Amino acid sequence: MVAFMPSDDQKMIQDMARDFAVNEIRPKAHDCDENDAIPESVLQAGWDLGMVNAVIPAPYGGSGMERSAVTGALMCEELAWGDLSIAKALLAPALFAYPVMEFGTEKQKQKYLPRFCEQKFLRATGAVVEPAFDFDLSALKTRAEKKGAGYVLNGHKCLVPLGLSSELYMVWAALDGKPGYENVAGFIVEKGAAGLKLLEREKNMGLKALETAELKLENLEVPAENRLGGDQGCDFGRIASFSRVALAAMAAGVGRASMEYARQYAKDRVAFGEPIAHRQAIAFMLAEMAWEIDASRLMAWEAAWELDVKKPEAFKEAFLAKLYADQAVVFVTDCGVQILGGHGYIREHPVELWLRNGRGFATFEGTVIV
């Protein structure tokens, strides 16, 4: 029997994320986008709620809450409903912590996981995306070549969340440049490492409040002990699937924000003696927006559940969920702008922000994880 009722713990986390989005994120989203910055107080408030560190096992200083992709998807949707830039900044440390938690050696876990359980927000991130029109997660151009007892990394990364200010980086590279998910390895790189060059902050169409940056790796030497999982490595396909579920859920959240705002506007906006929501063209558009959001959400949930129970179909379902949500969020947020008419193009209304953010989902591979 298929059930869609979250557990008590999941409901609690979903409600927590929704309250935080309503009270802390949404009221600040417009100013953050205008000022290209997120207040440290917002990041710290999210950190205090345990959005990342609650699932870190107790032996390493965390709360030991069970990590679940379904729970993460519920949280991601609510946070992205508030604002995508802030949501990605809040969850950026998970790009480092969660791969270490799942695939790290015991030594790696003992060294790094306790840092995510300290009181102050820890800036950490993952570097996946590359500035190439044919970027493919299964064929990274960033290379890791064996040298002595370690590795040498060379490559170019972009769209790295908190890329300039992070203390820890999980850099993903293809072993000897070989294609295939099985040949992708993660490497732990700390701030200040020789060969790690932080370029200027990127200027993006969307995600303006989020600090993203390009990184260059020039003969960056990494000791063997800093390869994620040691000689055994990790299952990069599974990590990519966790990311795709998170992105699909966030796309549903951004789309939902636009649909709800446009729906209320259509009810309030009176033209020719009646609310424009009574017009068939507007009503049908709102209905189509609603079903695209529901479809994105359900596909994300299914893929998340399959990841939790480790079904072999999870990789495919996560890929399809993201692919569908990438297209749906562009359609929904564009409809939001259309429903507001000329007001949709004015920055005082948030629908233009959601369209700008929604348009980028197709390029956001690996920028968030559940």
N, C-alpha and C positions, 0 to 999 in steps of 0.2 A: 504494500500500500504506500502510495506517495503522500508525504505529509509536508506542509509548508509552514508549520508552526515552529517558531524558534524556541529553543529551550529557555529556561528561566535566566540562565547566565547570558545567553545570547541576547535576550530581550533587554536585560540590564545594560549590556554594552551598547546595544543599538540606541537605547534611550539616552544613555550618557553622551554618545556621539551626537545625537540629534540636539540635545540641550546645549551642548558646547557650540554646535554649528549655529543655532538660533541666537544664543546670547553673546558669544565671543567672536565667531567668525563672520557671519553675515553683516553685522553692523560695521565692521572694519574693512570689508572686502573692497568697497569702492575707493576708499582713501589709499589702501595698500596698492591697488592697481594704478592709481594716479601718481603715487609717490615712488613706485618701483621698490617698495620695501615692506617687510613684515616686522611689526614690533616684536622685540625679544620677549616681551611680557606674554604675548599670545603663544609663542613657541614653548615658553616655560610652563604656562598654564596647561597646555596639552601634555607636556612631559609629566607634570605632577599627577595627571589622571592615569598615567601608565599606559598610554596608547601603544607604545613600543615595548617597554620593559616589563609589562605585566606577565608576558608569556615566557620570559627567561626563567629557566629552572632555578629553584631555591638554592641548590648548592653553589650557584654563581651569583647569588644576591638578589634574584628576581622573586616575583610573587608565585611563580610556578603554575600559573593558570595554563590550562591546556591550549595549545595553539591550534586554531581551526581556520581553514580557508573560508568556510561559510561565515564564521563570525567576523573574519577580516573583511569579507565582501560587504556585510551589513554595515560595518563601521565606515568603510571607504565611501559607500554611497552617501551616507549622511554628511560626512565631512566635505565631500565634493559638492554636495548641494549647497553648503555654506560658501565655499570658494575653492576652486581647484588649486590655485597657487599655494594657499595656506595649507590645504590638505596635504599636498606633496611635500611641503617643507616639514610639516609635523611628522610625516612618516618616512622621511629620507633616511634617518638612522637605521631603519629596519633593512635597508638595502645592504648594509654591512652585517648587522647583528643576526638576521634570520638565516642567511647562508652559513654563517659560522655555527649557529645553534644547531642546524640540521646536519651539516656535513663536515664541520671543523674537527680537527684532531682534539684530543683532550687538552693538550698543551695550548692550542689556540683558544679553546673555550675558556680555560682558566686565565689566560692572559688578557683577553679582550671583553668577554661578556660582563664581568663585574663593572667595567667602565660605563656600561649602559644602565646600571642600577644606581648610579650616583644621583645626587639631588639636582645638579645643574644639567640643563639640556645639552646633550653631547652632539656636536655636529659631525656626522659621519655620512657616507654616501656610497653609491656604486657607480662605476663608469662602464657603460655598455654601448650606447649609441655612437656611431661613427659618421662623420660628415661626408657621406657618399650617396649618390642618387640610387645606387643599387645595394644599399645597406641590407644585410641579411644576417640574422642572429646565428644562423648555422654556417656562415662563411665570413667570420670576422677578419678584417684586414690587419688588426693589431696582432702582432706575432710575439710568441714567447718561445725563445730558443734556449735549449739546455747549454749551460756553460759551467764547467767544473761542478761544484756542489750546489749550484743555484741556477737561476734563469736570467735571461736578458730580455727586457720588453721594449718593443718599438711600435709606435702607432700614434693615432690621433683620435681623441674622443670628444664628443660634444653633448649638449643637453644634460650635463652632469648637475643634478640638484645640489645646491649648497657647495658648488664645485670650488669656489675660491676660499671658503672659510672652514671647510671640513678638516678635522684632525686625522680621520681614517678614511681610506678609500679601498673599495673592493673593485679591482680592475680586472676586466674579463678579456682574455686573449686566446687566440688559436695556437695550439701547440705546434711549433714548426710550420705555422701557416696552413695546416691541413683543414679541409672543410669537414662539416658534420658536428652535431651537438656533442657527440662523444669526445671530440677533440678540443672542446672549449674548457679552459681552466680559469679559476679565480685566483687572484694574487692580492695579498694584503700589503698595502703600501701606506706608510705613514707620512704625514705632512712634513715637508722639508727634505724628503728623500732626493738624493742626487739623481738627476735625470727626469724628475717629475716637474714639468713646466706648466704653471697655471697661466693661461692666457686671460684676456679681458672678459668681463661679464658680457654675455650675449644679449643682443637686443632682439626680442622676439615679438611676433604679432600678438600672441597671447602669453599667458603665464608671466605677465610683466612684473608682478610682485615677487615672483620666485627668482632667487639668484641661481641662474644656470651659467655654466662656463664651459669653455673648451680646454682640454688638457692635451699636452703633448708628452709622449714618452720617448725619450731619446737615450738609448742604451742604458735604460733603467735596470740596475742589477738588483735582483730579489733573491734572498736566500731560500733554499729548498723548503725550509720550515715555514715559509710564508705562503706556500701554495695551499690553497684551501683543500683540506682533506689529506694533505701530505701526498705521498706517492699514489695513493688510491684515487685521489681527485674527488670529483663530485658529479652529481647528475644534473648537468646544466639544463637539460630539457625540462626537468621538474621545476627548477628555479624559474625558468622562462614561463612556465605555466602558471606559477603563483603570481608572477607579474601580470600576465595577461588577464587573469581573473580580477585582480585589483583594478586594472584599467577599464575592463568592461563594467565593473560595478561603479567606478567613478564616472564613466560616461553616462550611465543611467542616472546618477545623481545630478550631473550638470544638465541633462535633458529634462529631468523632473523640475529643476529650479526654473527653467525657461517656460515649460508648459504651465506650471502653477501661476507664474507671474502673468503670462499672456492670457490665461483663462480669466483671472481676476480683472485684468484690464478690459477684456472683452465684455465682461458683465457690467463694468462701471461706465464704459465709454458709450455714450448715447449719440446716435446719428440718425437723422430723419425720424425722430420720435421714438426710437427703440434701441436697446443695447445692441451693439454689433454682434454679440454672441448669438442673437436670434437669427442672424443671417446664415444661410445654409453653408456658404463657402467657409465661413469662420468656424462654425460648429463642426463641420466635417474635418477641417484641418486640426482642430483640437482633439478630435476623436482619434485621428491617425497618429498624432503625437503621443497620445496616451498608450496606444497599443505598441508602438515602437519602443517606448520606455519599458513597458511590461515585458516585452520579448527580450530586450537586452538584459533586464534584471534576472529573468528566469534562466537564460542561458548561462549567465555568470554563476548563479546558484548551483545549477547542475554540474558545471565544470568544477566548482569549488568542492561540492560534495564528493565527486569522483576523486579529486586530489586527496581529500581527507581519508577516504577508504582505500586509496592507492589502487584504483582501477586502471588497467592499461589504456582505457579510452580517454583518460583525463587529458593527455597531451593534445589530442585532436579536438576535444570539446572546448578546452581553454583557447585554442587557436581560433576556432569558429566563433566562440563568444566574443572575443576581441574584434575579430573581423566584422561581425555583424554590428557590434556596438559602435565601432569607428564610423560606420556609415549612418547608423541611426541617429547619433548625437549631432551630426552635421545637419541632417534633415530637420530634426526637432528644433534645434536652436535657430536655424534659418527661418522656420515657420514662426518662431517666437518674435523675431524681428519683423516679419511680414505682418503679423497680426497687429502690432503696434503702429504700423504704417510709418509716417515720418518720425514719430516719437521713438521708433525702434532704432533709429540711427543716431540718437542723441545720447551722449555719455551719461546723462543723469539717470537714464533707465538702464538697468543691468543686462538687458537682453543682448546688447551688442558685445558686452564682455563675455557672456556665455557662448556666443557664436565664435568669437575669436579663440577662446579656450577650446571649444569643441572641435574646431577645425584642425587642431594639432594632434588629436588622439592617434591618428595613423602613424605619427612619427615618435610616439612616446614610449616605444619598447624599452622595458627594463628600468623605467624611471620611478617605479613604485612596486611594492610587493606586499602580499598578505602573509 
